[in-house]
Amino acid sequence: MDFMEALECTEPGILNLVRRPVPVRGADEVLVRPRRMGICGTDFHIYEGKHPFLAYPRIMGHELAVEVVEAPSASGFARGEMLVVNPYIACGSCVACRRGKPNCCTSISVLGVHRDGGMAGLLTLPAVNLIRAEGLSLDACATVEFLAIGAHAIRRARLDGGERVLVIGAGPIGLGVSLFAAQKGVHLTVMDRDQARLNVASGIVAGISTIVAGDESLAAIHTLTDGDGFDVVFDATGNAQSIESGFNFVAHGGSYVLVSVVKGDIRFVDADFHRREMSLLGSRNATDEDFTTVISAIRDGSVNPDALITHRTTLAAAAQDMPRWASDKTGLIKAIVEID
């Protein structure tokens, strides 16, 4: 039997290079070789044992640029073709899938979370989860997925332009939300506790009207909106306390979009929620439409993925680099694993 090398998280805090059998390709599947993989907050949460939907052991990796090794002729893909991966593998028949929302399929299987992902030498994936991205570099292809989460959150919010928008969290997901919010012509404020991240955001996202540190008082935040609050607030922190505080920033008649996910309960004051007639929206994953939006934005130059990539490693070196980056994220926006 042929074997491949993979980096497996056997339990929180433990990464090991292991040998796995080469996966068998099904009739409607494409055999691909991961070439680039982005490391995101989900991967760090898996490593730290904080992800709410995961069982160990697990091979991580869902932000992927892949090369076709073998494909059925009906797929239209050719050997050697470089593709973007939509890592949200859906059943196609549940209530969400029937409504065109495979991103929240009732039996969704996410690469690197529910099933093994990109820190492996080879993967078999449904052809429908592979997306052409002609003209994009391997690095750019590996950034499409996390940017698509931001594009999806903006689509969920149905921005018309001109709204006062607050994005809480200037990490990769928050930057993705901010990039696509700015394209809608909103009055954009970004909030984070890390001043260095805010500085990065101001250099990457055109049209930010205000950036504020996370220790600002509620009164100071409301000063930015003449006491009205923000028409739309997005939380991209993955922090329960931040999510709960964010309710206070929403204007009467406004919307709160939760892009991040945390373990446990989120609490808010029901009377205040009703008094404002606030809309509360969850934004989960992304769909092919969002991937297409991101690929188009990279092609036309309105989004520059190279500006987001700050760190690099290899598959073998990631066993040492991930623990270091998990404890010290200074200057880290997006790390790329080169799997060649």
C-alpha positions as CSV (number, residue, x, y, z in Angstrom):
1,M,0.0,0.0,0.0
2,D,1.3,3.5,-0.8
3,F,1.6,5.9,2.0
4,M,1.7,9.7,2.4
5,E,3.1,12.0,5.1
6,A,0.7,14.0,7.2
7,L,0.8,16.4,10.2
8,E,-1.7,15.1,12.7
9,C,-3.0,16.8,15.8
10,T,-3.4,13.7,18.1
11,E,-4.7,15.7,21.1
12,P,-4.6,19.4,22.2
13,G,-1.0,20.6,22.1
14,I,0.4,17.6,20.3
15,L,1.4,17.6,16.6
16,N,3.1,14.6,15.0
17,L,4.2,13.7,11.5
18,V,2.5,10.4,10.6
19,R,2.2,8.0,7.7
20,R,-1.3,7.6,6.2
21,P,-2.4,5.4,3.3
22,V,-3.1,7.2,0.0
23,P,-6.8,7.9,-0.1
24,V,-8.9,6.0,-2.7
25,R,-10.8,8.2,-5.2
26,G,-14.5,7.7,-5.5
27,A,-16.4,8.0,-8.9
28,D,-17.3,11.6,-8.4
29,E,-14.1,12.6,-6.5
30,V,-10.9,14.3,-7.6
31,L,-7.5,13.3,-6.1
32,V,-5.6,16.4,-5.3
33,R,-2.3,17.4,-3.8
34,P,-2.4,20.3,-1.3
35,R,0.3,22.9,-2.4
36,R,-0.5,25.8,-0.1
37,M,-2.5,26.0,3.2
38,G,-3.4,28.9,5.3
39,I,-3.4,28.6,9.0
40,C,-6.3,30.4,10.7
41,G,-7.9,30.8,14.1
42,T,-9.7,27.6,13.7
43,D,-6.4,25.7,13.4
44,F,-5.0,27.3,16.5
45,H,-8.2,26.5,18.3
46,I,-7.9,22.9,17.3
47,Y,-4.3,22.8,18.4
48,E,-5.3,24.4,21.8
49,G,-8.3,22.2,22.3
50,K,-10.8,25.0,22.1
51,H,-12.8,24.1,18.9
52,P,-16.4,23.2,19.7
53,F,-17.0,20.7,16.8
54,L,-13.9,18.5,16.7
55,A,-12.8,15.0,17.8
56,Y,-9.1,14.0,17.9
57,P,-7.0,12.8,16.2
58,R,-7.4,15.2,13.2
59,I,-5.3,16.4,10.3
60,M,-5.9,20.1,10.1
61,G,-6.2,22.4,7.1
62,H,-9.1,23.9,5.2
63,E,-7.7,27.1,3.5
64,L,-6.2,25.3,0.5
65,A,-4.7,25.7,-2.9
66,V,-4.5,22.2,-4.5
67,E,-3.1,20.6,-7.6
68,V,-5.2,18.0,-9.5
69,V,-3.5,14.5,-9.5
70,E,-6.3,12.5,-10.9
71,A,-9.9,13.4,-11.9
72,P,-12.9,11.7,-13.6
73,S,-13.4,13.0,-17.1
74,A,-16.9,14.3,-16.3
75,S,-15.4,16.7,-13.8
76,G,-13.7,18.8,-16.5
77,F,-10.6,19.1,-14.4
78,A,-7.2,18.2,-15.8
79,R,-4.1,16.8,-14.2
80,G,-1.8,19.6,-13.0
81,E,-4.6,22.2,-12.7
82,M,-4.4,24.5,-9.7
83,L,-7.7,25.0,-7.8
84,V,-9.3,26.6,-4.8
85,V,-11.1,24.4,-2.3
86,N,-14.5,25.0,-0.9
87,P,-13.9,23.0,2.3
88,Y,-17.6,22.8,3.3
89,I,-18.7,19.4,2.1
90,A,-22.5,19.2,2.2
91,C,-25.1,16.4,1.8
92,G,-27.1,18.2,-0.9
93,S,-30.5,17.0,0.3
94,C,-31.2,18.5,3.8
95,V,-33.4,21.5,4.5
96,A,-30.5,23.9,4.3
97,C,-29.1,22.4,1.1
98,R,-32.5,22.5,-0.5
99,R,-32.7,26.2,0.3
100,G,-29.3,26.9,-1.4
101,K,-27.4,27.1,2.0
102,P,-24.9,24.2,1.9
103,N,-22.7,26.3,4.2
104,C,-25.0,25.3,7.1
105,C,-25.9,21.8,5.9
106,T,-27.3,19.8,8.8
107,S,-24.7,17.1,8.3
108,I,-21.9,19.3,7.0
109,S,-18.4,17.9,6.9
110,V,-15.7,20.6,7.0
111,L,-12.2,19.7,5.9
112,G,-9.7,19.8,8.8
113,V,-12.5,19.8,11.4
114,H,-15.0,16.9,10.8
115,R,-12.7,15.1,8.4
116,D,-9.0,15.2,7.7
117,G,-7.7,18.2,5.8
118,G,-4.8,19.8,4.0
119,M,-1.8,18.9,6.2
120,A,-1.8,15.7,4.2
121,G,0.1,14.7,1.1
122,L,-3.1,13.8,-0.9
123,L,-6.8,14.3,-0.5
124,T,-9.9,13.1,-2.3
125,L,-12.6,15.8,-2.7
126,P,-16.0,16.0,-4.4
127,A,-15.6,17.8,-7.8
128,V,-18.3,20.2,-6.8
129,N,-16.0,21.5,-4.0
130,L,-13.2,22.6,-6.3
131,I,-13.2,26.0,-7.9
132,R,-11.2,27.3,-10.8
133,A,-9.2,30.4,-10.1
134,E,-7.2,31.1,-13.3
135,G,-4.6,33.9,-12.9
136,L,-4.3,33.5,-9.2
137,S,-1.1,32.5,-7.5
138,L,-0.9,29.5,-5.2
139,D,-0.6,31.9,-2.3
140,A,-3.7,33.8,-3.4
141,C,-5.7,30.6,-3.9
142,A,-4.9,29.7,-0.2
143,T,-6.4,33.0,1.0
144,V,-9.7,32.8,-0.8
145,E,-11.5,30.7,1.8
146,F,-11.0,33.0,4.8
147,L,-11.8,36.0,2.7
148,A,-15.0,34.3,1.5
149,I,-16.1,34.1,5.1
150,G,-15.9,37.9,5.3
151,A,-17.7,38.3,1.9
152,H,-20.5,36.0,3.2
153,A,-20.9,38.0,6.4
154,I,-21.3,41.2,4.3
155,R,-23.9,39.5,2.1
156,R,-25.8,38.3,5.1
157,A,-26.0,41.9,6.4
158,R,-27.4,43.2,3.1
159,L,-25.6,46.5,3.3
160,D,-26.9,49.2,1.0
161,G,-24.1,51.7,1.4
162,G,-23.8,54.7,3.8
163,E,-24.4,52.7,6.9
164,R,-22.3,53.1,10.0
165,V,-20.5,49.8,10.4
166,L,-18.4,48.5,13.3
167,V,-16.1,45.5,12.8
168,I,-14.9,44.1,16.1
169,G,-11.7,42.2,15.7
170,A,-8.9,43.0,13.2
171,G,-7.6,39.4,12.7
172,P,-7.8,37.7,9.3
173,I,-11.6,37.2,9.4
174,G,-12.2,40.7,10.6
175,L,-10.0,42.1,7.9
176,G,-12.0,40.1,5.3
177,V,-15.2,41.5,6.7
178,S,-13.7,45.0,6.6
179,L,-12.4,44.7,3.0
180,F,-15.8,43.7,1.6
181,A,-17.7,46.2,3.9
182,A,-15.5,49.0,2.5
183,Q,-16.4,48.0,-1.0
184,K,-20.1,48.7,-0.1
185,G,-19.3,52.4,0.6
186,V,-20.1,52.3,4.3
187,H,-18.7,54.5,7.1
188,L,-16.4,51.9,8.6
189,T,-14.9,51.6,12.1
190,V,-12.6,48.8,13.1
191,M,-12.1,47.9,16.8
192,D,-9.4,45.7,18.3
193,R,-7.3,45.5,21.5
194,D,-4.1,45.1,19.5
195,Q,-2.9,48.5,18.2
196,A,-0.5,46.7,15.8
197,R,-3.4,44.9,14.2
198,L,-5.3,48.2,13.8
199,N,-2.2,49.7,12.2
200,V,-2.2,46.8,9.7
201,A,-5.9,47.2,9.0
202,S,-5.5,50.9,8.2
203,G,-2.9,50.0,5.7
204,I,-4.8,47.2,4.0
205,V,-8.4,48.3,4.0
206,A,-9.2,51.4,2.0
207,G,-12.0,53.6,3.4
208,I,-11.7,53.0,7.1
209,S,-13.0,56.1,8.7
210,T,-12.0,55.3,12.3
211,I,-10.0,52.7,14.2
212,V,-10.3,52.3,17.9
213,A,-8.6,50.3,20.6
214,G,-10.8,47.7,22.4
215,D,-10.4,49.2,25.8
216,E,-12.4,52.3,24.8
217,S,-15.4,53.0,27.0
218,L,-19.0,52.6,25.8
219,A,-19.4,56.4,25.9
220,A,-16.3,56.9,23.8
221,I,-17.6,54.4,21.2
222,H,-21.0,56.1,21.1
223,T,-19.3,59.4,20.5
224,L,-18.3,58.2,17.1
225,T,-22.0,57.9,16.1
226,D,-23.4,60.9,18.0
227,G,-24.8,58.5,20.6
228,D,-26.9,56.6,18.0
229,G,-24.8,53.4,17.9
230,F,-23.8,51.5,14.7
231,D,-26.3,50.4,12.1
232,V,-24.5,47.1,11.7
233,V,-22.0,45.5,14.0
234,F,-19.9,42.5,13.1
235,D,-18.0,40.4,15.7
236,A,-15.0,38.5,14.4
237,T,-13.1,38.0,17.7
238,G,-14.0,34.5,18.8
239,N,-14.2,35.9,22.3
240,A,-17.4,35.4,24.4
241,Q,-16.9,38.6,26.4
242,S,-16.4,40.6,23.3
243,I,-19.6,39.2,21.7
244,E,-21.6,40.1,24.7
245,S,-20.2,43.6,24.8
246,G,-21.0,44.1,21.1
247,F,-24.8,44.2,21.8
248,N,-24.2,47.6,23.4
249,F,-22.9,49.1,20.2
250,V,-25.9,48.4,18.0
251,A,-28.2,51.2,17.1
252,H,-32.0,51.1,17.5
253,G,-33.3,49.1,14.5
254,G,-29.7,47.9,13.8
255,S,-28.2,44.5,13.2
256,Y,-25.6,42.4,14.9
257,V,-23.8,39.8,12.8
258,L,-21.9,37.1,14.7
259,V,-19.1,35.8,12.4
260,S,-17.0,34.1,15.0
261,V,-18.0,31.0,17.0
262,V,-17.3,30.2,20.7
263,K,-18.0,27.4,23.1
264,G,-20.7,27.9,25.7
265,D,-23.5,30.4,26.1
266,I,-23.8,34.0,25.0
267,R,-26.0,36.2,27.2
268,F,-27.7,39.5,26.5
269,V,-30.4,41.7,28.1
270,D,-33.6,40.6,26.4
271,A,-35.5,43.8,27.3
272,D,-32.7,46.0,25.7
273,F,-32.7,43.7,22.7
274,H,-36.4,44.1,22.1
275,R,-36.3,47.9,22.9
276,R,-34.0,48.4,20.0
277,E,-35.8,45.8,17.8
278,M,-32.3,44.5,17.0
279,S,-31.7,41.9,14.3
280,L,-29.3,39.1,15.4
281,L,-27.7,37.2,12.5
282,G,-25.3,34.2,12.5
283,S,-22.9,34.0,9.6
284,R,-21.5,30.5,9.0
285,N,-18.8,29.6,6.5
286,A,-19.3,30.6,2.9
287,T,-20.9,29.5,-0.4
288,D,-19.6,29.2,-4.0
289,E,-21.1,32.7,-4.6
290,D,-18.8,34.1,-1.9
291,F,-15.7,32.3,-3.3
292,T,-16.5,33.8,-6.7
293,T,-16.8,37.3,-5.2
294,V,-13.4,36.9,-3.6
295,I,-11.7,35.5,-6.7
296,S,-13.0,38.4,-8.8
297,A,-11.8,40.9,-6.2
298,I,-8.3,39.5,-6.2
299,R,-8.3,39.5,-10.0
300,D,-9.4,43.1,-10.3
301,G,-6.9,44.2,-7.7
302,S,-9.4,45.5,-5.1
303,V,-8.1,42.9,-2.7
304,N,-4.4,42.2,-2.4
305,P,-3.8,38.8,-0.6
306,D,0.0,39.3,-0.5
307,A,-0.5,42.1,2.0
308,L,-2.2,39.7,4.4
309,I,0.5,37.0,4.4
310,T,3.0,37.7,7.1
311,H,4.4,34.2,8.0
312,R,5.5,31.1,6.2
313,T,6.5,27.5,7.1
314,T,6.7,24.0,5.6
315,L,4.7,20.9,6.5
316,A,7.5,19.5,8.6
317,A,8.5,22.8,10.2
318,A,4.8,23.5,11.1
319,A,5.1,21.1,14.0
320,Q,7.4,23.6,15.7
321,D,6.1,26.8,14.2
322,M,2.4,26.4,15.1
323,P,2.9,26.0,18.9
324,R,5.2,29.1,18.8
325,W,2.6,31.2,16.8
326,A,-0.2,30.0,19.0
327,S,1.5,31.6,22.0
328,D,2.9,34.6,20.3
329,K,0.9,36.1,17.5
330,T,2.9,39.3,17.3
331,G,2.8,40.6,13.8
332,L,0.8,37.5,12.6
333,I,-2.0,38.1,10.1
334,K,-1.9,35.1,7.9
335,A,0.6,32.2,7.9
336,I,1.0,30.0,4.9
337,V,2.2,26.4,4.9
338,E,4.1,25.4,1.7
339,I,3.4,21.8,0.9
340,D,5.5,20.9,-2.2
